[in-house]
Amino acid sequence: MHRIKMIRDIWNTTRRFGKQMLENSIANLPSLLSGTPMGALRDKFKGVPAICFAAGPSLDEALPEIKKTTNALLIACDSAVGSLLKENIQPHVVATADSHLANIKKLRPHMHRLTNTMLVFGVESNPDNVRCYLGRRRTGVTAYNKLITNWLAPNLKLGCQFPQMTSVMHLAVSFATAIGAEPIILVGVDLAYIGKRSHSSGAVFNHIPEKKSNLIAINGVSGDVVHAPPPLVADRIILEQNIDQSQVRMINTSLRGAFIENSEIKSIAEVAETELGEQLNVNALMESIAWEPASDNERIIAEVARLIERLAGFASQCEKQSDAVRQILKRHGGRYNFAGLESDSNGLIGGDERFQNENNDLISLIEESFLDEIQPILKQSEINDAKTKTSKNEKIVDQLTNIQLKYTVFRQSANTLIGYLKTVAKNFAKMKKQLDLFATDTGNYQHRIDLAECFRDCGEIWQAVNAYLQCIDTDPQRPVAYKGLIQLYIDAQLWAAANEMAATARTIFPDDEDVGRLEKMVENHIDSIFYQMNAAWKTGDVSKSKRLLDAYKLLRDDDPQVREIETDIDLLENSSLEKPDMNHAGSADLQARFKQAVQAVKNQDIERGVGILEGLCLDFPDLTAKLRSQIGDCRILQKNYKSALWNFLKAWQHGLRGDEMKRKIDLLRSYG
């Protein structure tokens, strides 16, 4: 049943957001084609441990342990970035995939701190997240976008197709798999609600519906039942399928979340001690990669022009076919003049089948992107097929009418696509012209400024920022680039970056009126955040107060006015969080869950048994020694001797000692 719901949800998503995702994909083409192709990154991190961070509630508990290690590639889903940066944990890679406009809220406050962090984005992502991401290192991918997979990727050698994905977590895990990372460690991937929380404390969104009837009861790691909304259930099923197909070693550290098939279960403490001990310089690996695009602008422009030409020919054919159907229907006067109708229509209906076969690549692209427009055609076909009291000629008229509607939709959709692609081609041509001019005299300051403004006008914020910064590096005593950059940050609502650059410019150019005006604009915005925060707090809107407080602190962290509100919010949050009841769980619960663990091990489902025992460790800390010993025995059954040793040592530390335990530890140590 869960899988049926998953398929239904994916279909509904395509229908509701197909056109939006197409528009996003086209808006993201400059970043896709100017960034490093995914094909050039495959297996670049072979055998390197990677930690994939999602923003589930368990992320908060894992962060103190994560801060102790530098021996892994850190890949953060966009929703987890705030939590990581709040603890001064700098991810090496950020993943973003959500197509909705609100998704920019997850990254916008932190863009200025991610300039050296790579971005991996789904081409259907909200373009603001991609264009405003200030780092130069980036790569785009897709699972099913036919504009990319059938056209641009093969011809421009992008190598950017990924397995099925419906969430940013899938993107992060598939990216880690594609670059050869192993093991892949899942942190904060709860895929269920924990207590009264849907996300970690640093996430932008945190909501659980009041009605539990909207949630699905599923198996938890620790042997209990947890609840998740249908989209999270679908996400888990797809993740399990992708893990199974990749055969990559996956470790799930969420001990209170959903049970994930095909993954190992370990606490984050065990992972830190047993999986991340080898010294690793991830930054050096990142620096060793040539972050270059697959093609130059001239080839990109030519490829886009070829696709436009093909679409224009397709639209023209659709119009001719539609006119031919119209003439036949007109000749036979609708439904009541059938003489010669069958012979007139035979060639056209046969031609329609040939037309569809010849243009299947374009038709599949249109069907994917314009499903709302296509749906009435499919529905009418089903109605026509279901009719029982209809003559042969009436059936032909029904068929022709539907064919005519289909050609109209195909033509209109193709022309819409052409309009989108012409805008892309026009912007690439503008950027190429300015880059060619700059290449004639790279020392010319005005050419650099013109290049930055060209990128800005084309909406490519990240490229404009880099061009302005190059101007500042070239001549730090000229104010033009500073002012252009501050205005760009303000227009993109990148207030932290604007605040920093305005302060720098004011120091260098204290008497410049434009710099003062821009600085005042930034200050006014920051003041408005404080006033909104104060108003929200006074009206009792704690969630909004907290969000605005976090935004304000990023801009004025030293303001003493916020300390009182910050303290009050922390006290309120700590008192309202639902914590597991570890001291008062009854013996009946212990016995039932332990029985589950024993049965799972007997059924050779050892990992599920380990998950239940890990959950019991959390809920019954006074039994930690015995439970750790039993987990160690399970690991021996799996021949995972490193994990077994770790658990036996923990059992020893918690007081379970004796000759038998010492013998096990000594034996495992002898294995090296």
C-alpha positions as CSV (number, residue, x, y, z in Angstrom):
1,M,0.0,0.0,0.0
2,H,2.9,2.4,0.9
3,R,4.4,1.9,-2.6
4,I,1.1,2.6,-4.3
5,K,0.8,5.8,-2.4
6,M,4.4,6.6,-3.4
7,I,3.7,6.2,-7.1
8,R,0.5,8.3,-6.7
9,D,2.3,11.1,-4.9
10,I,5.1,11.2,-7.6
11,W,2.4,11.4,-10.3
12,N,0.6,14.2,-8.5
13,T,3.8,16.1,-8.0
14,T,4.6,15.9,-11.7
15,R,1.1,17.0,-12.6
16,R,1.0,19.9,-10.1
17,F,4.5,21.2,-10.5
18,G,5.6,19.9,-13.9
19,K,5.5,23.3,-15.6
20,Q,7.1,25.0,-12.6
21,M,9.9,22.4,-12.6
22,L,10.4,23.0,-16.4
23,E,10.7,26.8,-15.9
24,N,13.1,26.2,-13.0
25,S,15.2,23.8,-15.1
26,I,15.5,26.4,-17.9
27,A,16.3,29.2,-15.5
28,N,19.1,26.9,-14.0
29,L,20.6,26.1,-17.3
30,P,23.4,28.7,-17.0
31,S,24.5,27.2,-13.7
32,L,24.2,23.7,-15.0
33,L,26.3,24.5,-18.1
34,S,28.7,27.0,-16.5
35,G,29.4,24.6,-13.5
36,T,31.5,21.5,-13.4
37,P,29.7,18.5,-15.1
38,M,28.7,15.7,-12.7
39,G,30.5,13.3,-15.1
40,A,33.8,14.9,-14.1
41,L,33.2,14.3,-10.4
42,R,32.3,10.6,-10.5
43,D,34.5,8.5,-8.2
44,K,36.7,11.5,-7.2
45,F,36.1,10.6,-3.5
46,K,36.4,6.8,-3.8
47,G,36.5,5.2,-0.4
48,V,36.2,8.5,1.5
49,P,33.7,8.4,4.3
50,A,30.8,10.8,3.7
51,I,28.3,12.1,6.2
52,C,24.9,13.2,4.8
53,F,23.1,15.6,7.0
54,A,19.3,16.0,6.9
55,A,17.3,18.2,9.3
56,G,15.5,15.6,11.3
57,P,15.1,16.1,15.0
58,S,18.0,13.7,15.8
59,L,20.5,16.1,14.1
60,D,20.7,18.2,17.3
61,E,21.9,15.2,19.4
62,A,24.5,14.3,16.8
63,L,26.2,17.7,16.3
64,P,28.5,17.6,19.4
65,E,30.0,14.3,18.2
66,I,30.3,15.6,14.7
67,K,32.3,18.6,15.9
68,K,35.1,16.3,17.1
69,T,35.9,14.8,13.7
70,T,37.3,16.2,10.4
71,N,37.8,12.9,8.8
72,A,34.8,12.8,6.5
73,L,33.3,14.6,3.6
74,L,30.3,16.6,5.0
75,I,27.3,16.8,2.7
76,A,24.5,19.0,4.1
77,C,20.9,19.1,2.8
78,D,19.9,22.7,2.5
79,S,17.5,22.4,5.5
80,A,20.4,21.3,7.7
81,V,22.8,24.1,6.9
82,G,21.6,26.5,9.6
83,S,22.0,23.9,12.3
84,L,25.5,23.0,11.2
85,L,26.7,26.6,10.8
86,K,25.3,27.5,14.2
87,E,27.7,24.9,15.7
88,N,30.5,26.2,13.4
89,I,30.5,23.0,11.4
90,Q,31.4,23.9,7.8
91,P,30.0,21.5,5.2
92,H,32.1,20.7,2.2
93,V,29.0,20.3,0.0
94,V,25.4,21.7,0.1
95,A,22.6,20.0,-1.7
96,T,19.3,21.7,-2.8
97,A,16.4,20.2,-4.7
98,D,13.1,21.7,-3.7
99,S,11.3,23.6,-6.5
100,H,9.2,25.8,-4.3
101,L,9.9,29.5,-3.9
102,A,9.9,29.3,-0.1
103,N,13.0,27.0,-0.2
104,I,15.3,30.1,-0.5
105,K,14.6,30.7,3.2
106,K,16.8,27.7,4.1
107,L,19.9,29.1,2.4
108,R,19.6,32.8,1.9
109,P,20.7,33.9,5.5
110,H,23.9,31.7,5.1
111,M,25.0,32.3,1.5
112,H,28.0,34.5,2.6
113,R,29.4,31.7,4.7
114,L,29.3,29.1,1.9
115,T,31.5,30.7,-0.7
116,N,34.1,27.9,-0.5
117,T,31.4,25.2,-0.2
118,M,30.3,23.2,-3.3
119,L,26.7,23.3,-4.4
120,V,25.0,20.2,-5.9
121,F,21.6,21.1,-7.2
122,G,18.7,19.4,-8.9
123,V,18.0,21.3,-12.1
124,E,14.4,21.6,-11.0
125,S,15.4,23.5,-7.8
126,N,14.2,27.0,-7.0
127,P,16.4,29.1,-9.2
128,D,17.0,31.7,-6.4
129,N,18.8,29.0,-4.4
130,V,21.1,28.3,-7.4
131,R,21.7,31.8,-8.8
132,C,22.2,33.4,-5.4
133,Y,24.5,30.7,-4.2
134,L,27.8,32.6,-4.1
135,G,30.3,29.7,-4.4
136,R,31.9,29.0,-7.8
137,R,32.0,25.2,-7.3
138,R,28.7,23.7,-8.4
139,T,27.2,20.8,-10.4
140,G,23.7,20.2,-11.5
141,V,21.9,16.8,-11.8
142,T,18.5,15.4,-12.6
143,A,16.6,12.1,-12.3
144,Y,14.0,12.4,-15.0
145,N,14.1,15.8,-16.7
146,K,14.0,14.9,-20.4
147,L,15.1,18.3,-21.6
148,I,18.4,17.5,-19.9
149,T,18.7,13.7,-20.1
150,N,17.5,13.4,-23.8
151,W,19.0,16.5,-25.2
152,L,21.6,18.6,-23.5
153,A,23.4,16.0,-21.3
154,P,24.3,13.6,-24.1
155,N,25.4,16.3,-26.5
156,L,27.4,18.3,-24.0
157,K,28.7,15.3,-22.0
158,L,27.3,16.4,-18.7
159,G,26.9,12.9,-17.1
160,C,24.3,14.3,-14.8
161,Q,21.5,11.6,-14.5
162,F,20.8,10.3,-11.1
163,P,18.5,7.6,-9.7
164,Q,14.9,8.4,-8.8
165,M,14.7,11.2,-6.2
166,T,11.8,13.1,-4.7
167,S,13.7,14.9,-1.9
168,V,17.0,16.7,-1.2
169,M,18.0,13.8,1.0
170,H,17.9,11.5,-2.0
171,L,20.1,14.0,-3.9
172,A,22.7,14.2,-1.1
173,V,22.9,10.4,-0.8
174,S,23.0,9.8,-4.6
175,F,25.7,12.4,-4.9
176,A,27.8,10.7,-2.2
177,T,27.3,7.4,-4.0
178,A,28.2,8.9,-7.5
179,I,31.5,10.3,-6.2
180,G,32.5,7.0,-4.8
181,A,32.2,7.8,-1.1
182,E,31.9,4.9,1.3
183,P,30.7,4.4,3.9
184,I,27.8,6.9,3.7
185,I,26.7,7.9,7.1
186,L,23.1,9.2,7.5
187,V,22.7,11.8,10.3
188,G,19.4,13.4,11.0
189,V,17.7,11.2,8.4
190,D,14.8,10.3,10.8
191,L,12.1,10.1,8.1
192,A,9.5,10.3,10.9
193,Y,8.3,12.7,13.5
194,I,10.0,12.3,16.9
195,G,8.0,13.5,19.8
196,K,6.5,16.9,18.9
197,R,9.2,17.7,16.4
198,S,9.4,17.3,12.7
199,H,12.8,19.0,12.2
200,S,16.0,20.0,14.1
201,S,16.0,23.2,16.2
202,G,18.0,25.1,13.6
203,A,15.6,24.3,10.7
204,V,13.5,26.9,9.0
205,F,10.3,24.8,9.0
206,N,9.0,22.7,12.0
207,H,5.4,21.6,11.8
208,I,3.4,18.5,12.8
209,P,-0.3,18.3,11.9
210,E,-2.6,18.1,14.9
211,K,-4.5,15.2,13.5
212,K,-2.6,11.9,13.7
213,S,-5.0,10.5,11.2
214,N,-2.9,12.3,8.5
215,L,0.2,10.3,9.6
216,I,1.2,6.7,8.9
217,A,2.4,4.3,11.6
218,I,5.7,2.6,10.6
219,N,8.4,0.6,12.3
220,G,11.0,2.6,14.2
221,V,14.6,1.7,14.6
222,S,14.3,1.0,18.3
223,G,11.4,-1.4,18.0
224,D,8.6,1.0,18.6
225,V,6.1,2.6,16.2
226,V,6.8,6.0,14.8
227,H,4.6,8.2,12.7
228,A,5.3,9.9,9.4
229,P,3.4,11.8,6.7
230,P,3.0,10.1,3.3
231,P,5.8,12.1,1.6
232,L,8.3,10.9,4.2
233,V,7.1,7.3,3.8
234,A,7.6,7.6,0.0
235,D,11.1,9.1,0.6
236,R,12.1,6.2,2.8
237,I,10.9,3.6,0.2
238,I,12.9,5.3,-2.6
239,L,16.0,5.6,-0.4
240,E,15.8,1.9,0.4
241,Q,15.5,1.1,-3.3
242,N,18.5,3.3,-4.1
243,I,20.6,1.8,-1.3
244,D,19.7,-1.7,-2.6
245,Q,20.7,-0.9,-6.2
246,S,23.9,0.9,-5.3
247,Q,25.2,-1.8,-3.0
248,V,27.1,1.0,-1.1
249,R,27.6,0.6,2.6
250,M,25.1,2.8,4.4
251,I,25.0,3.5,8.1
252,N,21.9,5.0,9.8
253,T,22.6,6.9,13.0
254,S,19.1,7.9,13.8
255,L,18.1,5.6,16.7
256,R,14.6,7.0,17.2
257,G,13.6,7.4,13.5
258,A,12.2,5.1,10.9
259,F,13.9,1.8,10.2
260,I,15.6,1.9,6.9
261,E,16.1,-1.4,5.1
262,N,19.6,-2.3,3.8
263,S,21.3,0.1,6.2
264,E,23.5,-0.7,9.2
265,I,22.4,0.8,12.5
266,K,25.0,2.5,14.8
267,S,25.1,5.3,17.2
268,I,26.9,8.4,16.1
269,A,29.4,7.9,18.9
270,E,30.3,4.4,17.6
271,V,30.6,5.8,14.0
272,A,32.9,8.5,15.1
273,E,35.2,6.1,16.9
274,T,35.2,3.2,14.5
275,E,34.6,4.6,11.1
276,L,36.2,8.0,11.1
277,G,39.6,7.4,12.7
278,E,41.8,7.6,9.6
279,Q,43.3,11.0,9.0
280,L,41.8,12.7,5.9
281,N,42.3,16.1,4.3
282,V,39.0,16.7,2.5
283,N,39.8,20.3,1.6
284,A,42.9,19.1,-0.2
285,L,40.8,16.6,-2.2
286,M,38.4,19.5,-3.1
287,E,41.3,21.7,-4.2
288,S,42.7,18.9,-6.5
289,I,39.6,18.9,-8.7
290,A,39.6,21.0,-11.9
291,W,36.3,23.0,-11.5
292,E,35.8,23.7,-15.2
293,P,32.6,23.6,-17.4
294,A,32.2,20.8,-19.9
295,S,31.6,23.2,-22.9
296,D,32.3,26.8,-23.9
297,N,29.5,29.3,-24.5
298,E,29.7,29.0,-28.2
299,R,28.9,25.3,-28.2
300,I,26.2,25.8,-25.6
301,I,24.5,28.5,-27.8
302,A,24.7,26.2,-30.8
303,E,23.2,23.3,-29.0
304,V,20.3,25.4,-27.6
305,A,19.7,26.8,-31.1
306,R,19.5,23.3,-32.5
307,L,16.9,22.3,-30.0
308,I,14.9,25.5,-30.8
309,E,15.0,24.7,-34.5
310,R,13.8,21.1,-33.8
311,L,10.9,22.4,-31.6
312,A,9.9,25.0,-34.3
313,G,9.8,22.3,-36.9
314,F,7.7,20.1,-34.6
315,A,5.3,23.0,-33.9
316,S,4.9,23.6,-37.6
317,Q,4.1,19.9,-38.2
318,C,1.5,20.0,-35.4
319,E,-0.2,23.0,-37.1
320,K,-0.3,21.3,-40.5
321,Q,-1.7,18.1,-38.9
322,S,-4.3,20.1,-37.0
323,D,-5.4,21.9,-40.2
324,A,-5.7,18.6,-42.0
325,V,-8.0,17.3,-39.3
326,R,-10.0,20.5,-39.4
327,Q,-10.5,20.2,-43.1
328,I,-11.8,16.7,-42.9
329,L,-14.3,17.5,-40.1
330,K,-15.4,20.6,-42.0
331,R,-15.8,18.6,-45.3
332,H,-18.1,16.0,-43.6
333,G,-20.2,18.6,-41.7
334,G,-19.5,17.3,-38.2
335,R,-21.2,14.0,-37.2
336,Y,-24.0,13.8,-39.8
337,N,-22.3,13.6,-43.2
338,F,-20.2,10.4,-43.1
339,A,-19.9,9.7,-46.8
340,G,-16.2,9.0,-47.5
341,L,-15.2,9.8,-44.0
342,E,-13.4,6.6,-43.3
343,S,-11.3,6.7,-46.5
344,D,-10.4,10.4,-45.9
345,S,-9.3,9.8,-42.3
346,N,-7.3,6.6,-42.8
347,G,-4.2,8.3,-44.1
348,L,-4.4,11.0,-41.4
349,I,-4.8,8.5,-38.5
350,G,-1.9,6.4,-39.8
351,G,0.2,9.6,-40.3
352,D,-0.6,10.5,-36.7
353,E,1.0,7.2,-35.5
354,R,4.1,7.8,-37.6
355,F,4.3,11.4,-36.4
356,Q,4.2,10.2,-32.7
357,N,6.9,7.6,-33.3
358,E,9.2,10.1,-35.1
359,N,8.8,12.7,-32.4
360,N,8.6,10.6,-29.4
361,D,11.5,12.4,-27.7
362,L,9.8,15.8,-27.9
363,I,6.4,14.4,-27.1
364,S,7.7,12.7,-23.9
365,L,9.3,16.1,-22.9
366,I,6.0,17.9,-23.4
367,E,4.0,15.2,-21.7
368,E,6.3,15.5,-18.7
369,S,6.2,19.3,-18.5
370,F,2.6,20.0,-19.5
371,L,0.7,17.2,-17.8
372,D,-2.2,19.4,-16.8
373,E,-2.8,20.3,-20.5
374,I,-2.3,16.7,-21.6
375,Q,-4.6,15.2,-19.0
376,P,-7.9,16.2,-20.7
377,I,-6.8,14.5,-24.0
378,L,-6.1,11.3,-22.1
379,K,-9.4,11.5,-20.3
380,Q,-11.3,12.1,-23.5
381,S,-9.6,9.1,-25.1
382,E,-10.7,6.9,-22.2
383,I,-14.3,8.2,-22.6
384,N,-14.3,7.5,-26.3
385,D,-13.0,4.0,-25.8
386,A,-15.7,3.3,-23.2
387,K,-18.6,4.3,-25.4
388,T,-20.7,1.2,-26.5
389,K,-23.6,2.7,-28.5
390,T,-21.5,4.6,-31.0
391,S,-21.3,3.9,-34.8
392,K,-18.0,3.4,-36.5
393,N,-18.1,6.8,-38.2
394,E,-19.0,8.5,-34.9
395,K,-15.9,6.8,-33.4
396,I,-13.8,8.2,-36.2
397,V,-15.1,11.7,-35.6
398,D,-14.4,11.4,-31.8
399,Q,-10.9,10.2,-32.6
400,L,-10.2,13.0,-35.1
401,T,-11.5,15.6,-32.6
402,N,-9.2,14.4,-29.9
403,I,-6.2,14.2,-32.4
404,Q,-6.9,17.9,-33.3
405,L,-7.0,18.9,-29.6
406,K,-3.7,17.0,-29.1
407,Y,-1.9,18.8,-31.9
408,T,-3.1,22.1,-30.6
409,V,-1.7,21.4,-27.1
410,F,1.5,20.0,-28.6
411,R,2.0,23.2,-30.7
412,Q,1.2,25.6,-27.9
413,S,3.5,23.7,-25.5
414,A,6.4,23.6,-28.1
415,N,6.0,27.4,-28.6
416,T,6.1,28.0,-24.9
417,L,9.3,25.9,-24.7
418,I,10.8,27.9,-27.6
419,G,10.1,31.1,-25.8
420,Y,11.9,29.9,-22.7
421,L,14.9,28.7,-24.6
422,K,15.2,31.8,-26.7
423,T,15.6,33.8,-23.5
424,V,18.4,31.4,-22.4
425,A,20.1,31.6,-25.8
426,K,19.9,35.4,-25.7
427,N,21.5,35.6,-22.2
428,F,24.3,33.2,-23.2
429,A,24.9,35.3,-26.3
430,K,25.2,38.5,-24.1
431,M,27.5,36.8,-21.7
432,K,29.7,35.4,-24.5
433,K,30.0,38.8,-26.2
434,Q,31.1,40.4,-22.9
435,L,33.5,37.6,-22.1
436,D,35.0,37.9,-25.6
437,L,35.5,41.6,-25.1
438,F,37.0,41.1,-21.7
439,A,39.4,38.6,-23.2
440,T,40.8,41.2,-25.5
441,D,42.1,43.3,-22.5
442,T,41.9,41.5,-19.2
443,G,43.6,44.4,-17.4
444,N,40.9,46.8,-18.4
445,Y,39.0,47.7,-15.2
446,Q,35.9,49.0,-17.0
447,H,35.7,45.7,-19.0
448,R,35.6,43.9,-15.7
449,I,32.8,46.2,-14.4
450,D,30.8,45.7,-17.7
451,L,31.2,41.9,-17.3
452,A,29.9,42.0,-13.7
453,E,26.9,44.1,-14.8
454,C,26.2,41.8,-17.8
455,F,26.0,38.8,-15.4
456,R,23.8,40.8,-13.1
457,D,21.4,41.7,-15.9
458,C,21.2,38.1,-17.0
459,G,20.3,37.1,-13.4
460,E,23.5,35.2,-12.7
461,I,24.1,36.6,-9.3
462,W,27.0,34.3,-8.4
463,Q,28.9,35.1,-11.5
464,A,28.3,38.8,-11.1
465,V,29.6,38.7,-7.5
466,N,32.7,36.9,-8.5
467,A,33.3,39.5,-11.3
468,Y,32.9,42.4,-8.9
469,L,35.2,40.7,-6.4
470,Q,37.8,40.4,-9.1
471,C,37.5,44.1,-9.8
472,I,38.1,44.8,-6.1
473,D,41.2,42.6,-6.1
474,T,42.5,44.3,-9.2
475,D,42.0,47.9,-7.8
476,P,40.8,48.0,-4.2
477,Q,40.9,51.8,-4.1
478,R,38.1,52.4,-6.7
479,P,34.6,52.5,-5.2
480,V,32.6,51.4,-8.3
481,A,32.9,47.7,-7.7
482,Y,32.1,48.0,-4.0
483,K,28.9,50.0,-4.7
484,G,27.8,47.7,-7.5
485,L,28.4,44.6,-5.2
486,I,26.5,46.1,-2.3
487,Q,23.5,47.0,-4.5
488,L,23.6,43.5,-6.0
489,Y,23.5,41.9,-2.5
490,I,20.6,44.2,-1.5
491,D,18.6,43.3,-4.6
492,A,19.2,39.6,-4.0
493,Q,18.2,40.1,-0.3
494,L,21.6,38.7,0.8
495,W,21.7,41.0,3.8
496,A,24.6,39.5,5.7
497,A,26.8,39.8,2.6
498,A,25.6,43.4,2.0
499,N,26.2,44.3,5.6
500,E,29.8,43.0,5.5
501,M,30.6,44.7,2.2
502,A,29.0,48.0,3.3
503,A,31.1,48.0,6.5
504,T,34.3,47.4,4.4
505,A,33.4,50.1,1.9
506,R,32.6,52.6,4.6
507,T,36.1,52.0,6.1
508,I,37.8,52.7,2.8
509,F,35.5,55.4,1.5
510,P,34.2,57.2,4.6
511,D,33.0,60.3,2.6
512,D,31.4,58.6,-0.4
513,E,27.7,59.6,-0.4
514,D,26.6,56.5,-2.4
515,V,28.4,54.2,0.0
516,G,26.6,55.9,2.9
517,R,23.2,55.7,1.2
518,L,23.7,51.9,0.6
519,E,24.9,51.4,4.2
520,K,21.8,53.2,5.5
521,M,19.5,50.9,3.3
522,V,21.2,47.8,4.9
523,E,20.8,49.3,8.5
524,N,17.2,50.1,7.9
525,H,16.5,46.5,6.9
526,I,18.3,45.1,9.9
527,D,16.3,47.5,12.2
528,S,13.1,46.3,10.6
529,I,13.9,42.7,11.5
530,F,14.4,43.7,15.1
531,Y,11.0,45.6,15.2
532,Q,9.3,42.6,13.6
533,M,10.9,40.2,16.1
534,N,9.9,42.4,19.1
535,A,6.3,42.6,17.8
536,A,6.1,38.8,17.2
537,W,7.4,38.1,20.7
538,K,4.9,40.5,22.3
539,T,2.0,38.8,20.5
540,G,3.2,35.4,21.6
541,D,4.3,34.1,18.2
542,V,7.3,32.1,19.4
543,S,8.0,30.4,16.1
544,K,8.2,33.7,14.2
545,S,10.2,35.4,17.0
546,K,12.8,32.6,16.9
547,R,13.1,32.8,13.1
548,L,13.5,36.5,13.2
549,L,15.9,36.3,16.1
550,D,18.2,33.9,14.2
551,A,18.1,36.3,11.2
552,Y,18.9,39.3,13.4
553,K,21.8,37.6,15.2
554,L,23.4,36.8,11.8
555,L,23.5,40.5,11.2
556,R,24.0,42.0,14.7
557,D,25.3,39.2,16.9
558,D,26.7,41.7,19.5
559,D,23.4,43.6,20.1
560,P,22.6,43.3,23.9
561,Q,18.9,44.1,23.2
562,V,18.3,40.5,21.9
563,R,19.8,38.7,24.9
564,E,16.6,38.8,27.0
565,I,14.4,37.6,24.2
566,E,16.9,34.9,23.3
567,T,17.1,33.6,26.9
568,D,13.3,33.6,27.2
569,I,12.9,31.6,23.9
570,D,15.5,29.1,25.0
571,L,13.8,28.5,28.3
572,L,10.4,28.1,26.6
573,E,11.8,25.7,24.0
574,N,13.6,23.5,26.5
575,S,10.4,23.3,28.6
576,S,8.2,22.4,25.7
577,L,10.4,19.8,24.0
578,E,9.2,16.3,24.5
579,K,12.0,14.2,25.8
580,P,12.0,10.4,25.9
581,D,11.0,9.0,29.3
582,M,14.0,6.9,30.1
583,N,13.6,6.6,33.9
584,H,10.0,5.5,34.1
585,A,9.5,3.0,31.2
586,G,7.9,-0.1,32.6
587,S,9.4,-3.6,32.6
588,A,6.6,-4.8,30.3
589,D,7.8,-2.4,27.6
590,L,11.4,-3.6,28.1
591,Q,10.4,-7.2,27.9
592,A,8.3,-6.7,24.8
593,R,11.0,-4.8,22.9
594,F,13.7,-7.2,24.0
595,K,11.6,-10.1,22.7
596,Q,11.3,-8.3,19.4
597,A,15.1,-8.0,19.2
598,V,15.6,-11.7,20.0
599,Q,13.1,-12.7,17.3
600,A,14.7,-10.4,14.7
601,V,18.1,-12.0,15.3
602,K,16.6,-15.5,15.1
603,N,15.1,-14.5,11.8
604,Q,18.5,-13.4,10.6
605,D,17.4,-9.8,10.5
606,I,20.3,-8.8,12.7
607,E,20.4,-5.1,11.9
608,R,16.8,-4.7,13.0
609,G,17.6,-6.4,16.3
610,V,20.6,-4.1,16.8
611,G,18.3,-1.1,16.2
612,I,15.9,-2.3,18.9
613,L,18.8,-2.9,21.4
614,E,20.2,0.6,20.6
615,G,16.8,2.1,21.4
616,L,16.8,0.2,24.7
617,C,20.2,1.7,25.5
618,L,18.7,5.1,25.2
619,D,15.6,4.3,27.3
620,F,17.2,2.1,30.0
621,P,20.6,3.6,30.6
622,D,21.1,1.5,33.7
623,L,21.1,-1.6,31.4
624,T,23.7,-0.1,29.0
625,A,26.5,-2.6,29.9
626,K,24.4,-5.7,29.3
627,L,22.8,-4.3,26.1
628,R,26.1,-3.2,24.7
629,S,27.4,-6.8,25.3
630,Q,24.4,-8.2,23.4
631,I,25.0,-5.7,20.5
632,G,28.6,-6.9,20.4
633,D,27.4,-10.5,20.1
634,C,25.2,-9.5,17.2
635,R,28.1,-7.8,15.4
636,I,30.2,-11.0,15.8
637,L,27.4,-12.8,14.0
638,Q,27.8,-10.3,11.2
639,K,31.6,-10.6,11.3
640,N,31.7,-6.9,12.0
641,Y,34.6,-7.2,14.5
642,K,35.4,-3.5,14.7
643,S,31.9,-2.7,15.9
644,A,31.8,-5.7,18.2
645,L,35.0,-4.6,19.9
646,W,33.6,-1.1,20.3
647,N,30.5,-2.3,22.0
648,F,32.3,-4.8,24.3
649,L,34.6,-2.0,25.4
650,K,31.6,0.2,26.2
651,A,30.1,-2.7,28.2
652,W,33.4,-3.0,30.1
653,Q,33.4,0.8,30.8
654,H,29.9,0.5,32.2
655,G,30.9,-2.2,34.6
656,L,30.3,-5.5,32.8
657,R,33.6,-7.2,33.5
658,G,34.9,-10.7,34.0
659,D,37.0,-13.3,32.3
660,E,34.5,-13.9,29.5
661,M,34.3,-10.3,28.5
662,K,38.1,-9.8,28.7
663,R,38.6,-12.9,26.5
664,K,36.2,-11.5,23.9
665,I,38.0,-8.1,23.9
666,D,41.5,-9.7,23.7
667,L,40.4,-11.9,20.9
668,L,38.9,-9.1,18.9
669,R,42.0,-6.9,19.4
670,S,44.1,-9.7,18.1
671,Y,42.2,-9.5,14.8
672,G,43.8,-6.0,14.3
